[in-house]
Amino acid sequence: MERRVDATPPGNMYRPLVDVSDGTTQSYDSDGDEVSHGLSASVGVTVLAAVMWVSVICGEHFSAIAPLRTASYVIWVIACAYWWRCRRWRVSLVTICVVGAVGLVGGASAWHAPSVIEGPCSGTAIVRTDPTWVGNGVGVVLQLHGKRYRVIAHGASGAHLANRLAGERVMVDGTCAKTTGPYSRYDRITHVVGRMTVRSVSEEFSEGSMAIRAANRMRVALRNGVASMPYNLQALFAGLVIGDDRDQPREMVNQFRASGLSHLCAVSGQNVAYLLAALSPFLNRLRRTGRFIAILIFLVWFVLLTRAEPSVLRAAVMAGLVALNAASGTSMNARTILASTVIVLLLIDPMLAWSVGFALSVGATAGLAWLSARLGHVLSNRGMLAATLAAQVGTMPVSLFVFGYVPVVSLVANPLALWVAGMVMMVGLPLALLASLVTPLVPLVSWAMAVPVAWVAGVARICADLSPHGALNVGLWLCVAGAIWHRWRQTER
């Protein structure tokens, strides 16, 4: 019997669901995949993912082993083939050593200093990021001769770059140098190895591959479909639907951070789940193999559309693993899928180990996978509040370390805004694309989408104004923790 596609978070799309009173579905606590010695596969793979992450970070300090990356991958492939053939999934010292060694070599190779052009440089460059205005200049990342350079262009060069989109190609002429200064480490994490001072940028350009052209034209059509919407709401609409927050004013960005709603403008598993739900009438008509291929095509397209942000990569790989499990008839819970996703992505791009966006995305998903169902039971099946608390607990270590602040008002802001933002994510993309094709619909769609987008912006603004700071915020978090502990004890009794 074929499995159906449900509107559930990636990692639970094909698992039995438990409905709670407010309509939120939770199945994150299911442990259906057990291995020997009583240790669940989810715990074992999570341990390996943690070992991989820590070893990749430590690899930065062992640059001498960077040339061993190819050999480490060969060992990894042989080990995976052995484990698959022998079905030996338990976590052993040998397994941990292999995973740790591969991660260590991967981290070392990621920081291995590449050769960078120093002096005059020119040629056909690929635009790797959508241009943004930086003061009076245009900031963008260009890839020239296989290396990425950060550019801030002014005048005619800046005007030419401002009209380009990621994936397009232009002819540039300038001077290149190694990246230095306070932001050089951030540049290396994002694979930028140098700076370029451009002297000229050609007016002629290439639109790139067919997939890039399709993604860029869809992004343009998305903005055209809500052209009658106020500019600030247009910027927020683009952030909610495809994670494009370039045009959001600084005040709005600060409001979303202070209210704990900034994750709404970072495309993640929630967007993937909502859009898969919107496609479910089409997917349900396909056979198992056809559905799997269709989901993979959609995921690749969505990654291109949203510029392959770390949170998007995490969500897309998780959804792909869920689709693979469904196609093969196997079962794997969200914890195992998340840990497997972390291992796969760190193998492909070790620099993700230092990405704040990737850490926040993994932390939020881990909180949902390990805590949401238990908290929902403790909170009398208040699923939205339980999910918000679980995600906050998962991201709290990273948020405190990086930002030094976790707003307690997010426990109010998220239940008020999340369901409205989800509706915008699900219906906003198809409606905006339809309006861009049938231009008389633009005012109607703009007005219809402006109402929920304005609601989300209003919740962020009001909650940011009411958000406590300092000792009061800490005290309220302690009160929340105490109340949950009290409810937990009552539930246990």
N, C-alpha and C positions, 0 to 999 in steps of 0.2 A: 504493500500500500504506500502510495506516495505521501510525502510530508508536505504540509501546507506552509506558506510564509505568513508569519504573524508580525504584527507591529510591536515588536519587542526589542529590547536593547541587543546589540551584537553580542553573541555568546549565549543567547537564550532563545534564538529564533526558532529552534526546532525542539525545544524541550517542553515538558509539561509546565503549565503555568498555574499559579495560584492567584486568584483575583481577590483584592482587598477592597474595603468599603468605598474608597474614593476612586476606584477604577485603575489604580496603579497596579501593574503586574510585576510580580517578583518571583524569580526562580533562581536566585544567585547562590543559595545555600545548598543546592543539591550536590551530593557526593556520589555520583553513579559509577565512578571509575576507580576501583580499588586495586591495589597491587599487594605484593607479598609483604609480610611482617606488619600487617595492619596499617601501613602508611598509605594514605590516599594518593593517587597520582597527582591531584591538584597541589598537595603539599610538597611532594617530591619535585615536580617541575618548577614550583615557585622557589624552592631552595636553589635549584640550578640557575634560574633566572637571576636571583640575587647574587649568586657567585659570579655569574657572567658580568653583571653590571659593576660589581665591586672590582673585579679583575681588570675590566676595561679602563676604569678610572685609574687604577694603580699603574696600568701600562704606560701612562704618560711619563713616568719616572724611569722607564727601562728602555730608552731609545735604542740601545744596542741590539735588541732582538727584533727590531722592525723588519729586517729582511726575511724573517722566518714566516711571514704571513701566508705565503702560498703553501709551505709545508704544513702549517697548522691547519689550513683548510682541508688538505688531503687527509690528515689524521682525523679531522672532524667527520668527513664523509665516510671514512672507513669505520669509525666508531658508530656512527648512526646506522650504517648498513648492518653492522653486527648486532646492535641493540634491536633493530627491527626484525632481523631474521630469527634471533633467539628469544625475542619477547622478554628481554631482561630490563624491565623499566625501573627497578628499584634504585634508589640513590645510594651509591657506594662511594668509597674513597677514590676508586679509580675514576668513576664518573665525574666526581667533583674536580679531580685533578685535570682531567681532559678539558672540561668546560672552562676551568680557571686558566689553563695554559693558553687555550684558544683566545679567550678574552684578553689576557695579558698581551699577547702578540698583536691582537687587533688594536688595542689602545695605543701600543707603542707605534704601530705603523700609521695610525691616524694623525699623530703629532709629528711624524717624520717630516722634516723641513723639505718641501719641494723646491725645485729650481724655479726662480722667478726672474722675469725680464727686468733688468735695471737699466733704464735709459730709454731712447726712442723706441716706440712700439706702434705697430699699425697692422691692419688686416680686417677680416670679417669677424665681427664679434656677435655673440648670442646674448640677447637681453635675458638675464636670469631672474630678475624681480621686476614687478610693476613699478614704474617711476613714482616717486613721491617728492613733494616740494619740501626743500630744506632751506628755510629762509628765502633768499632770492634765487637759489639754485635748485637743480633737479638732482635728486639722489637716486642711483640705480647701481645694480651689480651687473657687470659685463664679463662674459667668458671669452677670453682671447687666447688662441693656441692651447686650449685645454686647461687654462688657469683662470680663476675668478678674481676680478679686480673691482674694488669699490670706487665709484665715480660720483663726484659732485660737479655738475657742469652748469655753466652760466651762459648767458647771451644766446647766440644762434644755436650753439651746440646743445645747450639745455632745452631750447624750444624744440629741436628735432627729437631729442630723447623723450621729452614729455609726452609726445604723441605715440610712443611705442608701447607695446605690451610684451609681457614675458613670453619667450620663445621665438620672438622675431629676430631677424639678423640685420645688422647695419655695418657699414664701413666706418672705421674710426682711425684717427691718427692722434697720437699723444705721447706722453712720457710715463713709463711705469716704474714702480719702486716697491720694495717690500713693505708690508703693513707694519706700522709702528704706532706707539701712543697708547693711551688708556683703553682704547677699544680694540686693540689688536687681538686680544684673546677671544673676544666675542666674534671677531671676523674669522679666526681660525675654526671656531666651533661651527660656523655657518659655511665653511669651506672657501672663504675668501682669503687669498694669500698675499694680496698686494693692493696698492692704490694706483689709480691712473688719473693723470691730469690731461684732459682731452683738449686738443687744438681744433679739431674739426670732426663733424659727424655728417655722414652723407644724408641727403634728403631721401634718396632711394633706399628701399629696404625690402627684405624677403619676409613673407609671413610665416615661414617655417613649414613643418610637416602638416599633413591633412588633419591629424588629431589636434595639433596646436591651433591651427586655424579655426577648427570647429569650437574648441574651448573658448578662444578669445572672442569669436563672434557671438557666442552665447552669453558671455559676460557683458558685452556691449548691448545685446538685445535685452538682457535683464534690467539694465539701467534705463534703457529707452522705454521699457514697458511701464515704468513708474515715473516718467519724466515730469508729470504734473504734481508730484508729491513735493512738499517743502524740502529744501536741500539737506538739512540736518537729518530729517527722517529718511531721505533717500540713502544717505550714508549709513544710517543704522540698519535699514532694510538690507542693504548689501552685506553688512556685517553679520546679520542674523542668518541669511540664506547661504552665502558662500564664504563668509569669514573675511570679506574685504573691508577692513576698517581704516583704510588710508585717509579717507576724507572726513572722518569723524573729528569734530572739534575737540581740543584738549579738555575743555570743561566736561563734555560728555564722557570722554574716556575716564576721567577722574571720578565721575559720578558712578559709573559702572564698577570701577574698582572698589570704591568706598562702600558700595552696597552689596558687594560679593556677587555681582552679576556679569563680570567681565568674561566668564566662560561662555556666555551666550553668543559672543562675537568671535569665538574661536571654534571653527568647525570641528566636530568630533563625532563620536559614535551616535549621539542623539540625532544629528543631521542625517547620518547614514540610515539609521533606523526609521526615521520619519519618511525619508524618500523611498526606501524599500517598501514601506507600508503603502505609499502612494502608488507604487508600481505593482503591488501584489495582485490586482485583478488581471494584469497581463502575465505575471509570473506563474500564477496558479493554473493557467491554461497550458503550460509547457510540461513536458516530461522531465524526469529527474535530471538527466544529462543536459538537456536544453536549458533548464532553469539554472543549473550551475554555470554554464557558459554565459548565459545572459547576465547573471549577477556579477561575474568577473568582469565582463565588458562594462557594465554600469560602474563598478568600483574603479576601474582604470580611468574611465571618463571623469568620474567625480574627483579623483585625485588630481587630474590635469586641470579641471575647472577650478579647484580650490588651491592650486599652486603647491601641492604636496607638502603642506605644513606638517610638523611632527605629530600633532594630534590627529590629523587626517590619516597619516600613514598608519598610526596605531589602530584607528577605527577600521580602516579599509582591510588591513591584514587580519584583524579579528573577524570581520564579516566574511572574508574569504575563507578562513579556516572553518567557520560555521557552515558555509556553503559546501566546502569539501567534505565535512563530516556528514552532512545531510545526503550528499550525492553518493557517498560510500556506505551509507547506512549505519555509521558508527555514532557513538554518543560521547560527548565531552562537555564538561561544565565550564562556566565562564571563568573560573579560577585557572583551570588548566589552559584554556585558550589564551587568556591574558599573558600568562607566564611564557607560553610558547611563542606568542607574538613578540614579547620583549627579547627573547633569545634570537629569533629570526632577524629582527630589525637591528639589533646590536651587531650581529654578524655582518649584515649588509653595510651598515653605516655606524661604526663605533662612536662617532662624534655625537650621536644622539644621547649618549650617557651623560653629557654635560648640558644638554638642552633643557632649559627650565620648562618650556612648553610641553616637551615629551614627559618630563617627570610629573608635572601637574596632571596631565592626561592619564598616565598610568596610575598615579595615586588616587585620582577620583574613581577610576574604574575598579581599582583594587578595593576601595572602601565600599563601593556598591556590591562587588562580588562577595566580599567576606562579611559585611555587616548589615546590609540593607534589610534582609529578611528577618534577622534577629531583632533589629531595632523596630521594624514594623510590628512584630509580635509584642514587643515591650510597650510600644506606643499605641496599643489597641488598634492595630491595622491602619494607622495614619501613614499611608505609603509615601505620599509626597514629602512629608516632614522627615520620615525615616530615610528616604533616599538623599535628601539634602544633608542631613546629619552625617550619613555614611560617607558621602562625597567630601564633606568638609573635614572629617576625620582623616580621610585618605590623603588629602592635599595639605593638611595642617603643617606637617614637618617641613615641607618645601616652602610653603607660604611664609612661615615664621623665619626660616633661614634666609630667604631671598628678600622678602618684603617687610618682615618684622611685624606683620599685622594680619589678623584674621577677623573680619567684622562679624560680630554676633548677629547683627541685623539681617544678615543673609538668610537666617532661618525664617524670617518673615518675607523677605524680598523674593526668594526663589519660589515658594508656593504661589505668590501673587503673580509672578511674571512668567514662570516656566511654561505653563500650559498655553498661554497666549503666544509666547515665542515659538512653541512647538507648532501651533496652528499656522503661524507665518512661514515657518520652515517647510511645512508640508504642502501648503497651497500657494505660497507666494511665488515659487519658481515657475510652476506651470502657468499660473495666471499672468505673470509678467511677460513670459515668453509669448503667450497667446496675444496679449495686448500689443507687443512689438510687431506682430504680424498683421493684426487688425487694428490699425492706429485709432479709429474712433473709440475703441475700448480703453485707451490710455487714461483719460480722465476718470472713468468709472473704476478701473482697477486701482489707480493711484489713490482715490478716495477710500475705496474698500480696504486697502492695505494700510493706509495712513492711520486708521482708527486703532487697530491692534498694535502697530509699531509705536504710536504715540503713548499707548497704555504702558508698554514696556519701558519707554523712555521716562514716563512720569513716575513709575514705581522706582526706577533707579535714582531719579532726582530726589524724590521725597525721602526714600530710605537713606540716601547719602547724607541728606541734611539732618536726619534723626540718628545717624550712626554714632554710637558712643566711642570714645577713644580712651587710651591709657588704662588706668586702673579700673575704671568703670567697665570697660569692655572685658577685661580679664575677669572681673568679679561676676559679670553676667554669664560668661562661659563656665565659671565654676558652679554657678547656680544651675545651669543647664545640665552639667555633668552630674551634680548631686541629685537632681530630679530624675535623671535617667537611671542612675544607680539605685535610687529608691524604688522606682518602678520595676527595675530588673529583679531586685530582691523579692518584691511582692509577686512578680510573675513566677519566679522559681518556687516560692512557697505554695 
